[in-house]
Amino acid sequence: MKAVITVTGKDTTGIIAKVSAKCAERGANIIDITQSVLKDYFAMMMLVEIDGLNVKFGDFVDELKTVGEENGLFIQAMHEDIFNSMHRI
């Protein structure tokens, strides 16, 4: 199973490291990552494998949200099935 993680906010040093560290801590494997900076605005999308999570997916989502709140970022994680359903035409 996979999840899509999006991160947006003011660009600062270490954003990728902080999100990646939380993924590693919880057993999520990063499959793909893309990030962009437009002036001072940071945007990142990650695709992660969540079969190896050592916490419930809902707890993982909450922990990522907390990382975002602590760093002035908006972080959202969504199960791939829901993401695909939302973007199906």
Secondary structure by P-SEA (a helix, b strand, c coil): cbbbbbbbccccccaaaaaaaaaaaacccccbbbbbbcccbbbbbbbbbcccccccaaaaaaaaaaaaaaccbbbbbbcaaaaaaaacc
